[in-house]
Every structure is written in structure tokens, then in C-alpha cells.
Amino acid sequence: QVQLVESGGGLVQAGGSLRLSCAASGRTFNSYHMGWFRQAPGKEREFVSSIRWSSGSTSYADSVKGRFTISRDSAKNTVYLQMNSLKPEDTAVYYCATRRIFSAQYDDWGQGTQVTVSS
């Protein structure tokens, strides 16, 4: 059974930084992408970033390019999202998720961690 546990959220002022972690367990992830999503109040969940576990190739939403960096530590089975130059519009619950390579659907999700950016 796959478990994804996010941590690292909190309250930060605009312009500040946070690093989110997603500790993954229950399978090997070499054939998976790990993604970060977020959902703000009253809005739909949106894609933030993803990383292919095996190669480390990454992708980002335009809204976070140049500010956020996704990475993974294979030894710890953990994915990180370094968030710099945070803006109030980054306020949301952030979720990590996994999907198989060549699949369009993310199947496993964590419980989420709240990020609040004050102006």
C-alpha cells in the first residue's frame, strides 16, 4: 500500500521560502512520476510540478517557474518542493501524488500540507 506523507507547510511572509517534503513508501518508484499539486479555497486543484523518479527530469507550471524547484532523494524515498519568492497567491493546500510513466492519471495522493503566504 502506497503512503505519501507531506510536511513542511506553514505560514510565511511574501517573499519568503518554504521547503515541502513528501515521504513515499509502499513501492519502488522507478517507473513513476512524483507530482506536486495545490488547491486554494474555492478553486480547483492545479498542477505545480513533477519529477520523473528514474531520470530526474522535471516540469513546472508557468506560475511557479523560476521560483519553485522539485527534487528527489532516492535514498530517503522523498520528494521535495523548494518554494522561493512566495506570493500570497501561492496560498493553498499542497499535495504530492504519484502516477505511472505513460499514464495520464495520478493514482495515489497524500493528505496535504497547508501553505499560507501573508502579504
SULHU-V814344 format. One record per residue. N is the residue number from 1. RES is the residue in three letters. PHI is phi as a letter, one per 20 degrees, with the letter a starting at -180 (* if undefined). OMEGA is omega in whole degrees, 0 to 359 (NA if undefined). Layout:
n;res;phi;omega
N;RES;PHI;OMEGA
N;RES;PHI;OMEGA
//
This chain:
n;res;phi;omega
1;GLN;*;182
2;VAL;f;173
3;GLN;c;176
4;LEU;c;183
5;VAL;c;179
6;GLU;e;175
7;SER;b;175
8;GLY;o;178
9;GLY;f;179
10;GLY;r;180
11;LEU;d;181
12;VAL;b;177
13;GLN;f;176
14;ALA;g;183
15;GLY;n;181
16;GLY;e;184
17;SER;c;171
18;LEU;b;172
19;ARG;c;176
20;LEU;e;176
21;SER;c;175
22;CYS;c;178
23;ALA;e;186
24;ALA;d;178
25;SER;b;175
26;GLY;o;176
27;ARG;a;168
28;THR;e;190
29;PHE;d;183
30;ASN;f;180
31;SER;d;185
32;TYR;c;163
33;HIS;e;172
34;MET;d;183
35;GLY;c;170
36;TRP;d;176
37;PHE;c;175
38;ARG;b;178
39;GLN;c;177
40;ALA;e;180
41;PRO;g;178
42;GLY;m;181
43;LYS;c;177
44;GLU;f;176
45;ARG;f;181
46;GLU;c;178
47;PHE;f;177
48;VAL;d;185
49;SER;a;175
50;SER;b;178
51;ILE;b;174
52;ARG;e;190
53;TRP;g;187
54;SER;f;187
55;SER;e;184
56;GLY;n;179
57;SER;f;189
58;THR;c;171
59;SER;b;184
60;TYR;c;168
61;ALA;f;181
62;ASP;g;185
63;SER;f;183
64;VAL;d;181
65;LYS;g;180
66;GLY;n;179
67;ARG;d;183
68;PHE;d;176
69;THR;c;177
70;ILE;e;178
71;SER;b;176
72;ARG;b;176
73;ASP;d;185
74;SER;f;181
75;ALA;f;181
76;LYS;d;183
77;ASN;l;186
78;THR;c;175
79;VAL;d;182
80;TYR;d;170
81;LEU;c;176
82;GLN;e;184
83;MET;d;180
84;ASN;d;178
85;SER;l;184
86;LEU;f;181
87;LYS;c;178
88;PRO;g;180
89;GLU;f;173
90;ASP;e;179
91;THR;f;183
92;ALA;a;165
93;VAL;e;182
94;TYR;d;182
95;TYR;c;167
96;CYS;d;186
97;ALA;b;178
98;THR;c;171
99;ARG;b;176
100;ARG;f;172
101;ILE;g;180
102;PHE;m;172
103;SER;e;179
104;ALA;e;190
105;GLN;d;171
106;TYR;e;189
107;ASP;d;185
108;ASP;d;186
109;TRP;c;171
110;GLY;e;184
111;GLN;e;177
112;GLY;n;175
113;THR;c;185
114;GLN;e;172
115;VAL;d;179
116;THR;c;181
117;VAL;d;181
118;SER;e;182
119;SER;e;NA
//
